[in-house]
Amino acid sequence: MVIGIANRLGTHVIFLCNTLGQFTLFLIKVLITLFTKPLRVKKLFDQMEHIGVGSLSIILLTGAFSGAVLALQSYIGFKRFGAEDFIGPVVALSLTRELGPVLTGLMVTGRAGSSIAAELGTMQITEQIDALKTLTININQYLMVPRILASTLILPLLALFSMIFGILGGYIISVYALGLNGEQFITQIQTFVELKDIVGGLIKSSVFGLILSWVGCYKGYYTTGGAKGVGIATTESVVLSSILILISNYFLAALLFD
């Protein structure tokens, strides 16, 4: 019995190590291709449009209502201590440091990350990727680099829009629904929010963009099992990306805002 448990545990550990190694080598190969092969600029901009422009409306809605509900909940707590004037900085700091980048990463993961995995997974099971290889097309240069680079570059812009509309949503609720002073709201933000808070949030969102596209490309490229396998790969891509974003968020926050 003990030997059986040890065997099963060892099998799972070996599988985990192999998967982690394959996952890491996949990104290393893509990065080597990025710096050694010409960049396909048109495909890069196509992916930036797909990932960025296509996700903009979702990001604006998410950011605006996150800021609105944050202002409302902060008011309920701060009113008990007579600290309503600090709602502006709380909303702004929360959105620039945490909510803006994290919610942007999660929303884009659900929309574009899943799309990347499904698209590449479909190409894999229908042997389109094998056909590209027979034409001596570099798969990493043609498929992976544009998606990963586009996601890494466009996520900070989406996060910035999320921050702006989140603060705007908080301002509207604070001033027009809760009756707070709008000038005081803005003045307090200018006093307490620093440039490093915004820059840190943009750096985090860029890392999140790398994670979601990396996972999506990896899961799509290694899809097996037909149509069912595409569904599994897409689901695993969203779940794994979301988990990695939340885990990396802690370490990035500790590193950037210590």
C-alpha positions in Angstrom: 0.0 0.0 0.0 2.8 2.4 1.0 4.7 1.6 -2.2 1.6 2.1 -4.3 1.0 5.6 -2.8 4.7 6.5 -3.3 4.5 5.3 -7.0 1.4 7.4 -7.6 2.9 10.4 -5.9 6.1 10.0 -7.9 4.2 9.7 -11.1 2.3 12.9 -10.5 5.5 14.8 -9.5 7.3 13.6 -12.6 4.3 14.6 -14.8 4.2 18.0 -13.1 7.9 18.6 -13.7 7.7 17.5 -17.3 4.7 19.8 -17.9 6.4 22.7 -16.2 9.6 22.2 -18.2 7.7 22.0 -21.5 5.7 25.1 -20.5 8.9 27.0 -19.8 10.7 25.8 -22.9 7.7 26.8 -25.0 8.1 30.5 -24.0 11.9 30.4 -24.3 11.6 29.2 -27.9 9.0 31.9 -28.7 11.3 34.6 -27.2 14.3 33.3 -29.2 12.2 33.5 -32.3 11.1 37.1 -31.4 14.7 38.2 -31.2 16.2 36.2 -34.1 13.5 36.3 -36.8 11.8 39.2 -38.5 8.6 40.4 -36.9 5.4 39.9 -38.9 4.1 43.5 -38.2 0.8 43.0 -40.0 -0.1 40.0 -38.0 1.0 41.8 -34.8 -1.4 44.7 -35.5 -4.2 42.2 -36.4 -3.7 40.6 -33.0 -3.6 43.9 -31.2 -6.9 44.8 -32.8 -8.4 41.5 -31.9 -7.2 41.4 -28.3 -7.2 45.2 -27.5 -9.9 46.9 -29.6 -12.2 43.9 -29.3 -12.0 43.9 -25.5 -12.2 47.7 -25.0 -16.0 47.8 -24.4 -15.9 45.1 -21.8 -12.9 46.8 -20.1 -14.7 50.2 -20.0 -17.8 48.7 -18.5 -15.9 46.6 -15.9 -13.7 49.6 -14.9 -16.6 52.1 -14.6 -18.8 49.9 -12.5 -15.9 48.6 -10.3 -15.1 52.2 -9.5 -18.7 53.0 -8.8 -19.2 50.2 -6.4 -15.9 50.8 -4.8 -16.9 54.4 -4.1 -20.3 53.3 -2.8 -18.8 50.7 -0.4 -16.0 53.1 0.7 -18.6 55.8 1.6 -20.6 53.3 3.7 -17.4 52.5 5.8 -15.8 56.0 5.8 -19.0 57.8 6.8 -18.9 56.0 10.2 -15.5 57.7 10.9 -16.2 61.0 9.2 -13.5 60.3 6.5 -15.6 60.8 3.4 -12.9 63.1 1.9 -10.6 60.1 1.4 -12.9 58.2 -0.9 -11.2 59.7 -4.0 -7.7 58.4 -3.1 -9.0 55.0 -2.0 -10.8 54.6 -5.3 -7.9 55.9 -7.4 -5.2 53.8 -5.6 -7.3 50.7 -5.6 -7.9 51.0 -9.4 -4.4 51.9 -10.4 -2.6 49.4 -8.2 -4.9 46.4 -8.2 -8.4 46.5 -9.6 -7.5 48.0 -13.0 -4.7 45.6 -13.9 -6.3 42.5 -12.4 -9.8 42.9 -13.7 -8.4 43.8 -17.1 -6.3 40.6 -17.1 -9.1 38.4 -16.0 -11.6 40.0 -18.5 -9.2 39.7 -21.5 -8.4 36.1 -20.4 -12.0 35.2 -20.6 -12.5 36.9 -24.0 -9.2 36.8 -25.9 -7.2 34.1 -24.0 -9.8 31.5 -24.6 -10.1 32.6 -28.2 -6.3 32.1 -28.7 -6.5 28.6 -27.2 -9.6 27.7 -29.3 -8.1 29.0 -32.5 -4.8 27.3 -32.2 -6.4 24.1 -30.9 -8.7 24.0 -33.9 -5.7 24.5 -36.2 -3.8 21.7 -34.4 -6.5 19.1 -34.6 -7.4 19.9 -38.2 -3.7 19.6 -39.1 -3.4 23.2 -40.3 -0.3 23.7 -38.2 1.3 20.5 -39.7 0.5 22.0 -43.2 2.3 25.2 -42.3 5.3 23.2 -41.2 5.4 21.4 -44.5 5.6 24.8 -46.2 8.7 25.6 -44.0 6.8 28.3 -42.2 8.2 29.0 -38.7 5.2 28.3 -36.4 6.5 30.4 -33.6 7.2 33.4 -35.9 3.8 33.1 -37.7 1.4 32.1 -34.9 2.9 32.6 -31.4 5.1 35.7 -31.5 2.3 38.0 -32.8 -0.2 36.8 -30.2 2.1 36.9 -27.2 3.7 40.3 -28.1 0.4 41.9 -29.0 -1.1 40.8 -25.7 1.9 42.0 -23.7 1.9 45.4 -25.4 -1.9 46.1 -25.5 -2.8 45.1 -21.9 -1.3 48.2 -20.3 -3.4 50.4 -22.6 -6.5 48.5 -21.7 -5.7 48.7 -18.0 -5.1 52.5 -18.4 -8.6 52.9 -19.8 -10.0 50.7 -17.0 -8.3 53.0 -14.4 -9.6 56.2 -16.0 -13.2 55.0 -16.4 -13.1 53.4 -12.9 -12.1 56.8 -11.3 -14.7 58.5 -13.5 -17.4 56.0 -12.3 -16.3 56.6 -8.7 -16.5 60.4 -9.2 -20.0 60.2 -10.7 -21.3 58.1 -7.8 -19.5 60.2 -5.1 -20.6 63.5 -6.5 -24.0 62.9 -8.0 -25.3 60.0 -5.9 -23.6 60.6 -2.5 -23.4 64.4 -2.6 -19.7 64.7 -2.0 -17.6 67.7 -3.2 -16.2 67.0 -6.6 -13.3 69.4 -6.4 -12.3 67.8 -3.1 -12.5 64.3 -4.7 -10.1 65.3 -7.4 -7.8 67.3 -5.1 -7.3 64.4 -2.8 -6.5 62.1 -5.7 -3.8 64.5 -6.9 -2.4 64.7 -3.4 -2.1 61.0 -2.6 -1.8 59.2 -6.0 1.8 59.1 -7.3 3.2 58.3 -10.7 4.7 55.1 -9.5 1.3 53.8 -8.6 0.1 54.2 -12.2 3.4 52.8 -13.6 3.3 49.8 -11.3 -0.2 49.0 -12.4 0.8 49.2 -16.1 3.8 46.9 -15.5 1.5 44.4 -13.8 -1.0 44.5 -16.6 1.8 43.9 -19.2 2.9 40.8 -17.2 -0.7 39.6 -17.1 -0.9 40.0 -20.9 2.2 37.9 -21.3 0.7 35.2 -19.0 -2.7 34.9 -20.6 -1.3 34.8 -24.2 1.5 32.4 -23.2 -1.0 30.0 -21.6 -3.5 30.3 -24.5 -0.8 29.6 -27.1 0.6 26.7 -25.1 -2.7 25.0 -24.5 -3.9 25.6 -28.1 -0.6 24.3 -29.6 -0.7 21.1 -27.5 -4.4 20.3 -28.0 -5.3 16.7 -28.6 -8.5 14.7 -28.8 -10.6 16.4 -31.5 -13.4 18.9 -30.8 -13.7 17.7 -27.2 -10.0 18.4 -26.8 -10.4 22.0 -28.0 -13.1 22.6 -25.4 -10.9 21.1 -22.7 -7.9 23.2 -23.8 -9.9 26.4 -23.9 -11.3 25.8 -20.4 -7.9 24.9 -19.0 -6.4 28.0 -20.6 -8.9 30.3 -18.9 -8.6 28.6 -15.5 -4.8 28.4 -15.5 -4.3 31.9 -16.8 -6.7 33.3 -14.1 -4.9 31.4 -11.3 -1.4 32.5 -12.5 -2.6 36.1 -12.8 -3.8 36.1 -9.2 -0.7 34.4 -7.9 1.7 36.7 -9.8 -0.3 39.7 -8.7 0.8 39.2 -5.1 4.5 38.9 -6.0 4.3 41.9 -8.4 2.6 43.9 -5.7 5.2 43.0 -3.1 8.0 43.8 -5.6 6.6 47.1 -7.1 4.9 48.7 -4.1 7.1 47.8 -1.1 
